[in-house]
Amino acid sequence: MNLIESIKQNARQNKQRIVLPEGHEERTLRAADIVIQDGLAHITILGNRNDVLKKAKEFSLKNLERADIIDPKTSDRREEYANLMVELRKSKGLVKSEALELLNNPLYYSTVMIKNGDADGEVAGADNATGDVLRPAFQFVKTLPGITVVSGAFLMFMKDKEFGDDGLMVFADCAVHPDPNENELAEIAVATAKTTKAIALMEPRIAMLSFSTKGSAQHELVDKVVKATEIAKTMNPGLKIDGELQADAAIIASVGLKKAPGSEIAGKANVLIFPNLESGNIAYKLVQRLAHAEAIGPVLQGMAAPINDLSRGCSVNDIVDLIAITANQAMGKE
């Protein structure tokens, strides 16, 4: 059984409640139909019920009647949700009339559902920009205790099984935070360790990457990675983590032995933490294209509940996989 099938099997065994705000979007509805048929999650679709079921008939989807279909504009939870929103954002001056207006937007309605305990996770972004997906999440779901930064991890499935754990590695941050400081970089490492355990089902061996290995170069950018490594160890003393390491020292045993003798991570890393978004995004795309690796993600991490953002170019299968991943994140949160 491959990893995605293991993730799906976990989802089947402990069904989570996943909300899909983009009930007007064809790929989302097709994915929801598959998820319901395969028993991967309890699905809530946001949208006008008649419109959703009309599209289901048009697309020959047989299972959407088994979903909870909620129209944010007519829901009987609007008053309750608006009161919760005002309570959470009263310091920002939010008033009830504004909250009720925000609830007309399914991306806001879905996050308040999660905050109120009526859903366990959200998948969106097939028809919305990342900023629009994350803005209500930051305002109402917020981040995990002790975490101030949200980041994006990719599961990288290599054809060369020499790397990581049988070819599987986790890269972060490749999607969200452009230039983390040392504390934020440490938080990204700790959050990625959690993702690696919950989703990749691996014990993380984390390499904090730089253009220097163990003092081979002197620069403030190197210092940031060194300090971040120490902060991460303080945040989670049980982490297997080392840095700063160059990429080859992190993943090639012979190079790691030469450049960082005595390191328990060098040459054995299955998690790579990049010093900034620029390097992380470039790296995962190069590996994906040049090494023909399969890249699954980004899996958003650091939120108090799993809220995941799709690429607007995603396929139906991408959405199905991300729903299963989101369900596993929700299980990990429990």
VODREN-975108 format. One record per residue (C-alpha): residue in one letter; x, y, z. Coordinates in steps of 0.25 Angstrom, whole numbers, padded with zeros to 4 digits. Last residue first. Example, Ala and Ser with C-alpha at 12.3 -4.5 7.8 and 13.67 -1.06 7.14 Angstrom:
{s,{0055,-0004,0029}}
{a,{0049,-0018,0031}}
This chain:
{e,{-0028,0061,0072}}
{k,{-0019,0070,0064}}
{g,{-0013,0058,0057}}
{m,{-0028,0053,0053}}
{a,{-0030,0067,0047}}
{q,{-0017,0066,0039}}
{n,{-0022,0052,0034}}
{a,{-0035,0058,0030}}
{t,{-0027,0069,0023}}
{i,{-0019,0059,0015}}
{a,{-0031,0051,0011}}
{i,{-0037,0065,0006}}
{l,{-0024,0068,-0001}}
{d,{-0024,0054,-0008}}
{v,{-0038,0057,-0013}}
{i,{-0035,0071,-0018}}
{d,{-0022,0066,-0025}}
{n,{-0031,0055,-0032}}
{v,{-0041,0066,-0037}}
{s,{-0029,0073,-0043}}
{c,{-0023,0086,-0038}}
{g,{-0020,0098,-0047}}
{r,{-0025,0108,-0037}}
{s,{-0015,0102,-0027}}
{l,{-0022,0097,-0014}}
{d,{-0021,0103,-0001}}
{n,{-0023,0095,0012}}
{i,{-0029,0098,0025}}
{p,{-0026,0089,0036}}
{a,{-0029,0094,0050}}
{a,{-0020,0103,0059}}
{m,{-0012,0107,0047}}
{g,{0003,0104,0047}}
{q,{0003,0095,0035}}
{l,{-0003,0097,0021}}
{v,{0000,0084,0012}}
{p,{0005,0090,-0001}}
{g,{0004,0080,-0006}}
{i,{0007,0067,-0013}}
{a,{0020,0067,-0022}}
{e,{0023,0055,-0030}}
{a,{0037,0055,-0034}}
{h,{0041,0055,-0049}}
{a,{0056,0058,-0045}}
{l,{0057,0071,-0054}}
{r,{0042,0075,-0052}}
{q,{0038,0072,-0038}}
{v,{0053,0074,-0033}}
{l,{0053,0088,-0039}}
{k,{0039,0092,-0034}}
{y,{0043,0087,-0020}}
{a,{0056,0095,-0020}}
{i,{0050,0108,-0026}}
{n,{0039,0109,-0016}}
{g,{0048,0106,-0004}}
{s,{0059,0116,-0009}}
{e,{0050,0127,-0011}}
{l,{0042,0124,0002}}
{n,{0053,0125,0011}}
{p,{0064,0117,0019}}
{f,{0059,0104,0014}}
{i,{0055,0093,0023}}
{l,{0058,0079,0017}}
{v,{0052,0067,0024}}
{n,{0056,0053,0021}}
{a,{0071,0055,0025}}
{k,{0081,0044,0025}}
{g,{0093,0049,0019}}
{a,{0095,0059,0031}}
{i,{0085,0056,0041}}
{e,{0092,0049,0053}}
{s,{0104,0058,0051}}
{g,{0117,0052,0056}}
{p,{0125,0056,0043}}
{a,{0118,0068,0036}}
{k,{0125,0071,0023}}
{k,{0132,0057,0021}}
{l,{0121,0049,0026}}
{g,{0110,0057,0020}}
{v,{0117,0056,0007}}
{s,{0117,0041,0007}}
{a,{0103,0040,0012}}
{i,{0097,0049,0002}}
{i,{0084,0056,0007}}
{a,{0088,0067,0017}}
{a,{0102,0069,0012}}
{d,{0097,0071,-0002}}
{a,{0087,0081,0002}}
{q,{0097,0089,0011}}
{l,{0095,0088,0026}}
{e,{0093,0098,0037}}
{g,{0088,0091,0043}}
{d,{0083,0079,0051}}
{i,{0070,0073,0055}}
{k,{0064,0060,0062}}
{l,{0054,0067,0070}}
{g,{0052,0062,0085}}
{p,{0056,0076,0091}}
{n,{0044,0082,0084}}
{m,{0043,0097,0086}}
{t,{0058,0098,0091}}
{k,{0063,0089,0079}}
{a,{0055,0098,0069}}
{i,{0062,0110,0076}}
{e,{0076,0104,0073}}
{t,{0073,0101,0059}}
{a,{0067,0115,0057}}
{k,{0080,0121,0062}}
{v,{0089,0113,0052}}
{v,{0079,0117,0041}}
{k,{0080,0131,0044}}
{d,{0095,0131,0046}}
{v,{0096,0126,0032}}
{l,{0088,0138,0026}}
{e,{0097,0147,0035}}
{h,{0109,0141,0028}}
{q,{0122,0133,0030}}
{a,{0124,0120,0021}}
{s,{0129,0106,0025}}
{g,{0123,0108,0039}}
{k,{0116,0095,0040}}
{t,{0111,0094,0026}}
{s,{0109,0107,0018}}
{f,{0099,0110,0007}}
{s,{0088,0108,0016}}
{l,{0078,0097,0020}}
{m,{0073,0093,0033}}
{a,{0072,0077,0032}}
{i,{0061,0070,0039}}
{r,{0060,0055,0042}}
{p,{0045,0053,0044}}
{e,{0040,0040,0048}}
{m,{0031,0036,0036}}
{l,{0016,0035,0034}}
{a,{0016,0045,0023}}
{i,{0003,0051,0028}}
{a,{0003,0052,0043}}
{k,{0018,0049,0046}}
{t,{0023,0058,0035}}
{t,{0013,0069,0038}}
{k,{0017,0070,0052}}
{a,{0032,0071,0048}}
{t,{0028,0082,0038}}
{a,{0022,0090,0050}}
{v,{0035,0089,0058}}
{a,{0043,0093,0046}}
{i,{0033,0104,0042}}
{e,{0034,0109,0057}}
{a,{0049,0110,0056}}
{l,{0048,0118,0043}}
{e,{0039,0127,0050}}
{n,{0049,0129,0062}}
{e,{0060,0131,0052}}
{n,{0053,0141,0043}}
{p,{0044,0136,0032}}
{d,{0046,0143,0018}}
{p,{0035,0139,0008}}
{h,{0025,0132,0017}}
{v,{0015,0123,0009}}
{a,{0018,0113,-0001}}
{c,{0031,0105,-0001}}
{d,{0034,0105,0014}}
{a,{0037,0093,0015}}
{f,{0041,0081,0008}}
{v,{0037,0066,0012}}
{m,{0044,0054,0006}}
{l,{0039,0041,0001}}
{g,{0049,0032,-0007}}
{d,{0049,0020,0002}}
{d,{0051,0029,0014}}
{g,{0059,0041,0010}}
{f,{0067,0039,-0003}}
{e,{0072,0025,-0008}}
{k,{0058,0022,-0014}}
{d,{0061,0030,-0027}}
{k,{0048,0032,-0033}}
{m,{0045,0043,-0023}}
{f,{0032,0045,-0016}}
{m,{0032,0059,-0010}}
{l,{0022,0063,0000}}
{f,{0021,0078,0000}}
{a,{0020,0087,0013}}
{g,{0014,0100,0014}}
{s,{0015,0110,0025}}
{v,{0007,0118,0035}}
{v,{0014,0126,0045}}
{t,{0012,0130,0060}}
{i,{0013,0116,0066}}
{g,{0013,0115,0081}}
{p,{-0002,0111,0082}}
{l,{-0006,0107,0068}}
{t,{-0010,0118,0058}}
{k,{-0023,0126,0056}}
{v,{-0037,0120,0053}}
{f,{-0044,0134,0052}}
{q,{-0035,0144,0046}}
{f,{-0024,0136,0041}}
{a,{-0034,0126,0034}}
{p,{-0042,0138,0029}}
{r,{-0030,0143,0021}}
{l,{-0024,0129,0017}}
{v,{-0034,0126,0006}}
{d,{-0034,0140,0000}}
{g,{-0019,0141,0001}}
{t,{-0018,0127,-0006}}
{a,{-0026,0132,-0018}}
{n,{-0040,0126,-0020}}
{d,{-0046,0116,-0030}}
{a,{-0039,0103,-0027}}
{g,{-0034,0109,-0014}}
{a,{-0042,0102,-0003}}
{v,{-0041,0090,0006}}
{e,{-0046,0092,0020}}
{g,{-0044,0084,0033}}
{d,{-0051,0078,0046}}
{a,{-0065,0084,0044}}
{d,{-0076,0089,0053}}
{g,{-0067,0092,0065}}
{n,{-0070,0107,0065}}
{k,{-0056,0111,0060}}
{i,{-0058,0101,0048}}
{m,{-0072,0106,0045}}
{v,{-0065,0120,0046}}
{t,{-0055,0116,0036}}
{s,{-0066,0111,0026}}
{y,{-0074,0124,0027}}
{y,{-0063,0132,0024}}
{l,{-0059,0125,0011}}
{p,{-0074,0124,0008}}
{n,{-0075,0139,0007}}
{n,{-0089,0143,0012}}
{l,{-0083,0141,0026}}
{l,{-0076,0154,0024}}
{e,{-0089,0162,0023}}
{l,{-0094,0156,0036}}
{a,{-0080,0160,0042}}
{e,{-0081,0174,0037}}
{s,{-0095,0175,0043}}
{k,{-0091,0169,0056}}
{v,{-0079,0179,0058}}
{l,{-0064,0177,0057}}
{g,{-0056,0187,0064}}
{k,{-0043,0180,0063}}
{s,{-0043,0177,0078}}
{k,{-0057,0172,0076}}
{r,{-0051,0161,0067}}
{l,{-0054,0148,0074}}
{e,{-0066,0153,0081}}
{v,{-0072,0159,0068}}
{m,{-0069,0146,0060}}
{l,{-0076,0138,0071}}
{n,{-0088,0146,0070}}
{a,{-0088,0145,0055}}
{y,{-0087,0130,0056}}
{e,{-0099,0129,0065}}
{e,{-0108,0139,0057}}
{r,{-0104,0132,0044}}
{r,{-0106,0118,0049}}
{d,{-0120,0117,0042}}
{s,{-0113,0117,0029}}
{t,{-0120,0126,0018}}
{k,{-0107,0133,0012}}
{p,{-0097,0122,0016}}
{d,{-0105,0112,0007}}
{i,{-0102,0099,0014}}
{i,{-0101,0085,0007}}
{d,{-0098,0073,0016}}
{a,{-0094,0063,0006}}
{r,{-0102,0050,0004}}
{e,{-0109,0057,-0008}}
{l,{-0096,0058,-0014}}
{n,{-0094,0043,-0017}}
{k,{-0099,0041,-0031}}
{l,{-0091,0051,-0039}}
{s,{-0096,0051,-0054}}
{f,{-0089,0064,-0057}}
{e,{-0103,0071,-0060}}
{k,{-0110,0064,-0049}}
{a,{-0099,0068,-0039}}
{k,{-0100,0082,-0045}}
{k,{-0115,0083,-0042}}
{l,{-0112,0077,-0028}}
{v,{-0102,0089,-0025}}
{d,{-0111,0099,-0031}}
{n,{-0123,0094,-0023}}
{r,{-0115,0094,-0010}}
{n,{-0110,0108,-0011}}
{g,{-0095,0107,-0007}}
{l,{-0086,0102,0003}}
{i,{-0083,0087,0002}}
{t,{-0081,0079,0015}}
{i,{-0074,0065,0014}}
{h,{-0073,0054,0024}}
{a,{-0060,0048,0020}}
{l,{-0052,0037,0012}}
{g,{-0064,0028,0010}}
{d,{-0060,0024,-0004}}
{q,{-0074,0029,-0010}}
{i,{-0074,0042,-0001}}
{v,{-0060,0045,-0006}}
{i,{-0063,0042,-0020}}
{d,{-0075,0051,-0020}}
{a,{-0067,0062,-0013}}
{a,{-0056,0062,-0024}}
{r,{-0067,0064,-0035}}
{l,{-0073,0075,-0027}}
{t,{-0059,0082,-0025}}
{r,{-0055,0080,-0040}}
{e,{-0069,0086,-0044}}
{e,{-0068,0099,-0035}}
{h,{-0081,0105,-0030}}
{g,{-0079,0098,-0016}}
{e,{-0066,0105,-0014}}
{p,{-0067,0105,0002}}
{l,{-0063,0091,0003}}
{v,{-0065,0086,0018}}
{i,{-0058,0074,0024}}
{r,{-0064,0066,0035}}
{q,{-0054,0055,0039}}
{k,{-0056,0040,0037}}
{n,{-0047,0031,0046}}
{q,{-0045,0018,0039}}
{r,{-0048,0024,0025}}
{a,{-0037,0035,0027}}
{n,{-0027,0025,0031}}
{q,{-0029,0017,0019}}
{k,{-0028,0030,0010}}
{i,{-0015,0033,0017}}
{s,{-0010,0019,0015}}
{e,{-0014,0019,0000}}
{i,{-0007,0032,-0001}}
{l,{0006,0026,0005}}
{n,{0006,0013,-0004}}
{m,{0000,0000,0000}}
